[in-house]
Each structure stands twice: as C-alpha cells, then as structure tokens.
C-alpha cells in the first residue's frame, strides 16, 4: 500500500436505546424522562481511513453528548472500541440531537443499570462497525464542496431590556432576528469516492443545534438523521456522516416544533449538496495529530470530576484540507476566527467531539450573561477557555502546515 494513496471504508450500526434510557427535560433542574416511542432510530456512522500503515476512524453518533463521567472514564470507553483501529486514532463526535438519551451526565441517568447496559452494547456495536469499515477499505479519491443554506439557522442569543434570552422564547422568529450576527450558514461536504465511481462516504458539516424535536418524548436523530437518510438514497454518496460545527450559540427558528421541521431541514441540506459540483483534491494521504488542554472547573457548577474539563483537540489533514475536531459547545465566532487564521485552503471545524466539556462562551458572552454562561453542569469551564482553545487550535493548524511545507521543500 502506497504511503500517498488514500483508502476509505464505512459502516453503520444502530445504537437506539431502550425507552427508559430517557431524554433530558431540564438541564437546570437535572431532570430526565423516559421516551414514549421511536420516531427514527439512532445510528453510529463510521468512516475508516488508511494511508500507508496508519488507520483512523471517525465515528459520528446520533447522541446529545458523552462525558468522562457518563462513560466511566474516557480512555477506557475508547479502549473498548479499539482493535482494528487503535484507541488513540478513534475520533468520537456527537451530532448533538436533543431527542437522544441524556448521555452527558447532567442527571443521574448514567448511573442506572439500563443506561450502563446500553452503553456497553453501544461500545461493542461501534467496535464491530469499525471492523466492518476496515474490511471494506478500498482506494479512493477525495472531493470537497461548500454551499450556503438560508432560512434554517440563526444567532440564538438575543439581548432584551430584561436580559439575555434564547431565540426559541421569541418564536415565531422575526426577519430581524433571522438576520442577526454572527452566524455560519455554510454546508460543507467531503466525499470519498471509490475507483468504481461509487460513493464510499460523504461527510457533511453544518452549524446548528438539532432541537426541532427537543423535549418531545420520541427518539429521533433530528435533522442530522434526516440529512443522512436523504443522502444515502443515492449511491454516489455512500454512507453519510454528519459533523455538527460550532453551534453553541446557533439554533433553528423552529425549536420543539416537531418532526416535519427536522425532516425539511435535513432534506434541504441534502438537496443543496446534490446541486454542488465538488472540487476533487490531489494527493489525499492524511496525517493526524492531537493535543489536550486541562481546564479548572468553575465553582458552583456541580462538576466534581476534573477529567470532564479536559479539552481534547484533534486534527485530520489532507494536503489543502484540514478537519479540526473541537470538544464541547464552541461558539460560532470562535470557530470563524480559527478558520480565518488557518493556513489551509479548506478548513472544516467540528464541535461536540470527544468528551463533552459543556458550553465554551466567548469573553464577550460572559459579560452579557445568559444560559450558556452558567455556571452549571452545562457550562463549567474557566472564563478564558474559548481563547485558550482558539490559540491551541490555531497553533495545531500552523504546526501541521509548517511540517507539510518543510516536507515539500525537502522532497
């Protein structure tokens, strides 16, 4: 196998929980409730890449979040999935659908036998899916495309005379609010295509909370699941994976309004992707780097495990394309600043990656206040966390760019 040749394989497995492994009904009150039924199943979608001898697995889960506490130790959780791919080369991402189990340790659900048994089965099923994806590895080419989807997302933090509120309290959302900044309505697609011109996988990144069905007691993957189902109707897309972006302060205008809105959102994204002419990339061998930042926990948050505040950052790099995986609910302005500083032609930023570290508000957001700033189990990091994560992410991007160019000069 050539060091410069890229191989890809993909697989999907069902991770739908028992109904008693219920949904979050209040983060502030630490309450959950059982689901009533299943609207759409939850999936683990796996993409395995190989260049030379190195393998990497990207795992997209239709889940709200996962923390060191809720999985009984992050390193152990990852190790149980390893085998065909080493644990250090497995990147876990959650789509952040709010119609999945309360899997982030915000309540006591993670301590129940039903949750523990479901989590163990999920680990086994993901491990098997990674093995399947490895078995399907084949040479491939890589292409990228970007488009803008209007009308489905907005800056959700709204300042009123009485204080900061979230946009869903003002539904139906006015045109003025829809035009609020900052926001990122781009939809980015990375397609891996086999030599037979059949799709192996399509990775889609967009920036929005999947909350069309929030607090409706039906299991659902929300719009990311609808997007993936729509894409998989075409052979040219292969297996679809959704990576949510820096959506900490981005909502749809139709929170908790039901399945029809989730479906419309997902289908609109799929149709937009189908209309784009992708740009094929040359020399698609990848490299992979990680870094980690330990943060202190703010007082009054209720977080007692310091490993819940360990921010793991990962960088997957293909020549002129960089995919940066950031933990937690990063604000959109932070991601835009990282992207602007990136030396790569194409930079994709995925949030909600690895163990969840809660909301990561900007310093300006802390001055304004509001739900996202906590303190609570949903927002507990030091107030300078956004700046430190931004600096570390930019440093990782610039280091890799320097290594790439140094190698090109020497060769």
C-alpha positions as CSV (number, residue, x, y, z in Angstrom):
1,X,0.0,0.0,0.0
2,X,1.5,3.3,-1.1
3,X,2.1,6.0,1.6
4,X,0.5,8.6,-0.6
5,X,-2.6,6.6,-1.5
6,X,-5.8,7.0,0.5
7,X,-8.1,4.1,1.4
8,X,-11.6,4.5,2.9
9,X,-14.3,2.2,4.2
10,X,-17.6,2.9,6.0
11,X,-20.2,1.2,8.1
12,X,-23.4,2.0,10.1
13,X,-24.8,0.4,13.2
14,X,-28.0,1.0,15.3
15,X,-27.5,2.5,18.8
16,X,-31.1,3.2,19.6
17,X,-31.6,2.8,23.4
18,X,-34.4,1.2,25.4
19,X,-37.1,3.8,26.1
20,X,-36.3,4.0,29.8
21,X,-32.8,5.4,28.8
22,X,-34.7,8.7,28.5
23,X,-34.3,12.2,27.3
24,X,-33.2,15.4,29.0
25,X,-36.1,17.5,30.1
26,X,-34.2,20.1,32.1
27,X,-30.5,20.7,32.4
28,X,-31.0,23.3,35.1
29,X,-33.2,21.0,37.2
30,X,-31.2,17.9,36.3
31,X,-34.3,16.1,35.1
32,X,-34.9,13.3,32.5
33,X,-38.0,11.3,31.5
34,X,-38.5,8.0,29.6
35,X,-39.2,8.1,25.8
36,X,-42.6,7.1,24.7
37,X,-41.7,5.6,21.3
38,X,-39.1,5.7,18.5
39,X,-39.6,8.1,15.6
40,X,-36.3,7.4,13.9
41,X,-33.5,5.1,15.1
42,X,-30.2,6.5,16.3
43,X,-27.1,5.4,14.4
44,X,-23.4,5.2,14.8
45,X,-21.8,6.1,11.4
46,X,-18.2,5.1,10.9
47,X,-15.6,6.2,8.4
48,X,-12.2,4.5,8.5
49,X,-9.3,6.0,6.5
50,X,-5.9,4.4,5.8
51,X,-2.7,5.9,4.4
52,X,0.3,3.5,4.4
53,X,0.0,1.6,7.7
54,X,-1.9,4.2,9.7
55,X,-5.6,3.9,10.2
56,X,-8.0,6.4,11.6
57,X,-11.7,6.0,12.5
58,X,-14.2,8.9,12.6
59,X,-17.4,7.9,14.5
60,X,-20.4,10.1,14.3
61,X,-23.1,9.3,16.9
62,X,-26.7,10.4,16.9
63,X,-26.3,11.4,20.6
64,X,-26.6,14.5,22.7
65,X,-23.1,14.3,24.3
66,X,-20.7,12.0,26.2
67,X,-18.5,12.9,29.1
68,X,-15.7,11.3,31.1
69,X,-18.2,10.8,34.0
70,X,-21.1,9.4,32.0
71,X,-19.0,6.7,30.2
72,X,-17.0,5.7,33.3
73,X,-13.7,7.2,32.0
74,X,-13.0,8.4,28.5
75,X,-9.8,6.4,27.9
76,X,-11.5,3.2,29.0
77,X,-14.5,4.0,26.9
78,X,-12.4,4.4,23.8
79,X,-10.2,1.4,24.5
80,X,-13.3,-0.9,24.4
81,X,-13.8,0.1,20.8
82,X,-10.2,-0.4,19.7
83,X,-8.9,-3.4,17.8
84,X,-9.0,-2.9,14.1
85,X,-8.1,0.8,14.8
86,X,-6.1,1.9,17.9
87,X,-8.0,3.8,20.5
88,X,-5.7,6.9,20.0
89,X,-6.8,7.0,16.4
90,X,-10.6,6.9,17.0
91,X,-12.4,10.3,17.0
92,X,-15.8,10.3,18.5
93,X,-18.3,13.0,17.5
94,X,-21.9,13.6,18.6
95,X,-24.5,15.2,16.3
96,X,-26.0,16.8,19.5
97,X,-29.5,15.7,18.7
98,X,-31.7,16.6,21.8
99,X,-34.0,13.7,21.0
100,X,-31.5,11.1,22.1
101,X,-30.7,9.9,25.6
102,X,-29.4,12.2,28.3
103,X,-25.9,10.7,27.9
104,X,-23.8,13.6,29.2
105,X,-24.1,13.1,33.0
106,X,-26.3,16.2,33.5
107,X,-28.7,14.0,35.5
108,X,-28.4,10.7,37.4
109,X,-29.5,8.6,34.3
110,X,-25.9,7.5,33.6
111,X,-25.9,5.6,37.0
112,X,-28.9,3.4,36.2
113,X,-28.5,-0.2,35.1
114,X,-30.4,0.4,31.9
115,X,-28.0,3.1,30.8
116,X,-24.9,1.2,31.8
117,X,-26.1,-1.9,29.8
118,X,-27.0,0.2,26.8
119,X,-23.6,2.0,26.9
120,X,-21.8,-1.4,27.0
121,X,-23.7,-2.7,24.0
122,X,-23.1,0.5,22.1
123,X,-19.3,0.1,22.6
124,X,-19.5,-3.4,21.3
125,X,-21.6,-2.4,18.3
126,X,-19.2,0.5,17.4
127,X,-16.2,-1.8,17.7
128,X,-17.9,-4.2,15.3
129,X,-18.8,-1.4,12.9
130,X,-15.2,-0.2,12.9
131,X,-14.1,-3.7,12.0
132,X,-16.6,-3.8,9.2
133,X,-15.4,-0.5,7.8
134,X,-11.8,-1.7,7.9
135,X,-12.9,-4.8,5.9
136,X,-14.4,-2.5,3.3
137,X,-11.3,-0.3,2.8
138,X,-10.7,0.5,-0.8
139,X,-8.6,3.1,-2.8
140,X,-10.5,6.4,-3.1
141,X,-10.4,9.9,-4.3
142,X,-11.5,12.9,-2.2
143,X,-13.5,16.0,-3.2
144,X,-15.0,18.9,-1.3
145,X,-17.9,21.3,-1.8
146,X,-19.4,24.3,0.0
147,X,-22.8,26.0,-0.3
148,X,-25.0,28.2,1.8
149,X,-28.4,27.2,3.2
150,X,-30.6,30.1,4.2
151,X,-33.6,30.1,6.5
152,X,-32.7,27.2,8.8
153,X,-30.4,28.8,11.5
154,X,-29.9,32.0,13.4
155,X,-27.8,33.6,16.2
156,X,-29.9,32.4,19.2
157,X,-28.6,34.8,21.9
158,X,-31.0,37.8,21.9
159,X,-30.5,40.7,24.2
160,X,-33.7,42.2,25.6
161,X,-34.1,45.0,28.1
162,X,-34.7,42.4,30.8
163,X,-31.6,40.4,29.9
164,X,-30.2,37.8,27.5
165,X,-32.7,35.2,26.2
166,X,-32.6,32.3,23.8
167,X,-34.4,32.8,20.4
168,X,-36.9,29.9,21.0
169,X,-38.7,32.1,23.6
170,X,-39.5,34.5,20.7
171,X,-40.9,32.1,18.2
172,X,-42.2,32.7,15.6
173,X,-38.9,34.3,14.8
174,X,-38.9,37.7,13.1
175,X,-36.9,38.5,10.0
176,X,-34.9,41.0,12.0
177,X,-33.8,38.2,14.4
178,X,-33.0,35.8,11.5
179,X,-30.6,38.5,10.2
180,X,-28.7,38.7,13.5
181,X,-24.9,38.0,13.5
182,X,-22.7,36.1,13.9
183,X,-24.0,33.0,12.1
184,X,-22.5,30.5,9.7
185,X,-25.0,29.0,7.2
186,X,-22.4,27.1,5.1
187,X,-22.9,23.4,4.4
188,X,-19.6,21.7,3.7
189,X,-19.4,18.2,2.2
190,X,-16.4,16.0,1.8
191,X,-17.0,13.0,-0.5
192,X,-14.8,9.8,-0.6
193,X,-15.4,8.0,-3.9
194,X,-14.1,4.6,-4.9
195,X,-12.3,3.8,-8.2
196,X,-15.6,2.4,-9.5
197,X,-17.0,5.9,-9.1
198,X,-19.4,4.7,-6.4
199,X,-19.6,6.7,-3.2
200,X,-17.9,5.3,-0.1
201,X,-18.8,8.1,2.3
202,X,-20.0,11.7,2.4
203,X,-19.1,13.7,5.5
204,X,-21.2,16.8,5.9
205,X,-20.5,19.7,8.3
206,X,-23.0,22.4,9.2
207,X,-23.6,24.6,12.2
208,X,-26.9,24.4,14.1
209,X,-28.4,22.9,17.2
210,X,-30.6,19.8,16.4
211,X,-33.5,20.9,18.5
212,X,-36.5,20.8,16.2
213,X,-37.8,17.9,18.3
214,X,-36.4,18.9,21.7
215,X,-38.4,17.7,24.8
216,X,-40.8,15.8,22.5
217,X,-40.6,12.2,24.1
218,X,-39.8,10.4,20.8
219,X,-36.4,9.0,20.0
220,X,-35.1,10.9,16.9
221,X,-31.9,11.8,15.2
222,X,-33.5,15.1,14.3
223,X,-32.3,16.9,11.1
224,X,-28.8,15.2,11.0
225,X,-30.6,11.8,10.7
226,X,-32.9,13.1,8.1
227,X,-30.0,14.5,6.1
228,X,-28.0,11.2,6.3
229,X,-31.1,9.2,5.2
230,X,-31.7,11.5,2.3
231,X,-28.1,11.4,1.1
232,X,-28.0,7.6,1.3
233,X,-30.7,7.3,-1.2
234,X,-28.0,8.0,-3.9
235,X,-25.1,5.5,-4.5
236,X,-22.8,8.4,-5.2
237,X,-22.9,9.5,-1.6
238,X,-22.2,6.1,0.1
239,X,-22.5,6.2,3.9
240,X,-23.4,9.7,5.2
241,X,-21.8,11.2,8.4
242,X,-22.8,14.5,10.0
243,X,-20.4,16.6,11.9
244,X,-22.0,19.5,13.8
245,X,-20.0,22.7,13.8
246,X,-19.5,25.4,16.4
247,X,-23.2,25.6,17.2
248,X,-23.0,26.6,20.9
249,X,-25.0,29.8,20.1
250,X,-26.8,28.7,16.9
251,X,-30.4,27.4,16.8
252,X,-33.0,26.7,14.1
253,X,-36.0,29.1,14.1
254,X,-38.4,26.2,14.9
255,X,-37.3,24.7,18.3
256,X,-39.5,21.9,19.6
257,X,-41.9,22.3,16.7
258,X,-41.7,18.7,15.6
259,X,-40.6,16.1,13.1
260,X,-41.8,17.9,9.9
261,X,-39.3,20.7,10.6
262,X,-36.5,18.3,11.2
263,X,-37.3,16.5,8.0
264,X,-37.5,19.7,6.0
265,X,-34.1,20.9,7.3
266,X,-32.4,17.6,6.6
267,X,-33.8,17.2,3.1
268,X,-33.0,20.9,2.2
269,X,-29.4,20.2,3.2
270,X,-29.2,17.0,1.1
271,X,-30.7,18.7,-1.9
272,X,-28.3,21.6,-1.6
273,X,-25.3,19.2,-1.5
274,X,-26.7,17.3,-4.6
275,X,-26.6,20.6,-6.6
276,X,-22.9,21.3,-5.9
277,X,-20.1,20.5,-8.3
278,X,-17.4,19.1,-5.9
279,X,-13.8,20.1,-6.2
280,X,-11.5,17.0,-6.5
281,X,-8.3,17.1,-4.4
282,X,-4.9,15.8,-5.3
283,X,-2.5,13.8,-3.1
284,X,-5.1,12.7,-0.5
285,X,-2.9,10.9,2.0
286,X,-3.8,12.0,5.5
287,X,-2.0,12.9,8.7
288,X,-3.4,13.0,12.2
289,X,-2.4,15.0,15.4
290,X,-3.9,15.5,18.8
291,X,-3.4,17.9,21.7
292,X,-5.2,18.3,25.1
293,X,-5.8,21.2,27.5
294,X,-6.7,20.6,31.1
295,X,-9.0,23.3,32.5
296,X,-10.1,24.2,36.0
297,X,-13.8,23.9,36.9
298,X,-15.7,27.0,38.0
299,X,-17.2,26.9,41.4
300,X,-20.9,26.3,41.7
301,X,-21.2,24.2,38.6
302,X,-21.7,20.9,40.3
303,X,-18.9,19.2,38.3
304,X,-16.6,17.1,40.6
305,X,-14.6,15.1,38.0
306,X,-11.6,17.2,36.7
307,X,-11.4,14.9,33.7
308,X,-14.7,16.3,32.5
309,X,-12.8,19.5,31.9
310,X,-10.0,18.0,29.7
311,X,-10.4,19.5,26.3
312,X,-9.2,17.1,23.6
313,X,-8.4,18.6,20.2
314,X,-7.7,16.5,17.0
315,X,-6.6,17.5,13.5
316,X,-7.1,15.4,10.4
317,X,-5.3,16.8,7.5
318,X,-5.3,16.1,3.7
319,X,-3.0,18.3,1.8
320,X,-5.0,21.5,1.4
321,X,-7.9,20.3,3.6
322,X,-7.9,20.4,7.4
323,X,-10.7,19.0,9.6
324,X,-10.4,20.2,13.2
325,X,-12.3,18.4,15.9
326,X,-13.1,20.6,18.9
327,X,-14.8,19.4,22.1
328,X,-17.9,20.9,23.7
329,X,-20.3,23.7,22.5
330,X,-18.0,26.1,20.9
331,X,-19.5,29.5,19.9
332,X,-19.6,30.2,16.2
333,X,-17.5,33.4,16.4
334,X,-14.6,31.4,17.9
335,X,-14.7,28.9,15.0
336,X,-14.9,31.7,12.4
337,X,-11.8,33.3,14.0
338,X,-9.9,29.9,13.9
339,X,-10.9,29.3,10.3
340,X,-9.8,32.8,9.3
341,X,-6.4,32.2,10.9
342,X,-6.0,28.7,9.4
343,X,-3.2,28.5,6.7
344,X,-5.1,25.7,4.8
345,X,-7.2,26.4,1.8
346,X,-10.1,24.4,3.2
347,X,-10.8,24.2,7.0
348,X,-13.7,22.4,8.5
349,X,-14.4,22.7,12.2
350,X,-16.4,20.1,14.0
351,X,-17.7,20.7,17.5
352,X,-19.2,18.2,20.0
353,X,-16.1,16.0,19.5
354,X,-14.6,13.5,22.0
355,X,-15.7,14.1,25.7
356,X,-18.1,17.0,26.1
357,X,-16.7,20.0,28.1
358,X,-20.0,21.9,28.1
359,X,-20.6,25.4,26.6
360,X,-17.4,27.4,25.8
361,X,-18.7,31.0,25.7
362,X,-16.6,33.9,24.5
363,X,-15.4,36.5,26.9
364,X,-18.0,38.9,25.5
365,X,-20.7,36.4,26.2
366,X,-19.7,36.2,29.8
367,X,-20.1,39.9,30.0
368,X,-23.6,39.6,28.6
369,X,-24.6,36.6,30.7
370,X,-27.3,34.2,29.7
371,X,-28.0,30.4,29.9
372,X,-24.8,29.4,28.1
373,X,-22.5,31.1,30.6
374,X,-23.8,29.0,33.6
375,X,-22.4,28.1,36.0
376,X,-23.9,24.6,35.9
377,X,-23.1,21.1,34.6
378,X,-23.8,22.5,31.1
379,X,-21.3,25.4,31.5
380,X,-18.4,25.0,33.9
381,X,-15.0,25.8,32.3
382,X,-12.8,28.8,33.2
383,X,-13.9,32.0,31.6
384,X,-10.8,32.1,29.4
385,X,-11.4,28.7,27.9
386,X,-12.6,29.9,24.5
387,X,-9.4,32.0,24.0
388,X,-7.1,29.1,25.1
389,X,-8.9,26.6,22.8
390,X,-8.7,29.0,19.9
391,X,-5.0,29.6,20.4
392,X,-4.3,25.9,20.7
393,X,-6.3,25.1,17.6
394,X,-4.6,27.7,15.5
395,X,-1.2,26.5,16.8
396,X,-2.0,22.9,15.8
397,X,-3.1,24.1,12.3
398,X,0.0,26.2,11.8
399,X,2.4,23.5,13.1
400,X,1.0,21.0,10.6
401,X,1.1,23.5,7.8
402,X,4.8,24.1,8.6
403,X,5.6,20.4,8.7
404,X,3.8,19.9,5.3
405,X,5.7,22.7,3.6
406,X,9.0,21.7,5.2
407,X,8.5,18.2,3.8
408,X,7.6,19.6,0.3
409,X,10.8,21.7,0.3
410,X,13.0,18.7,1.2
411,X,11.3,16.4,-1.3
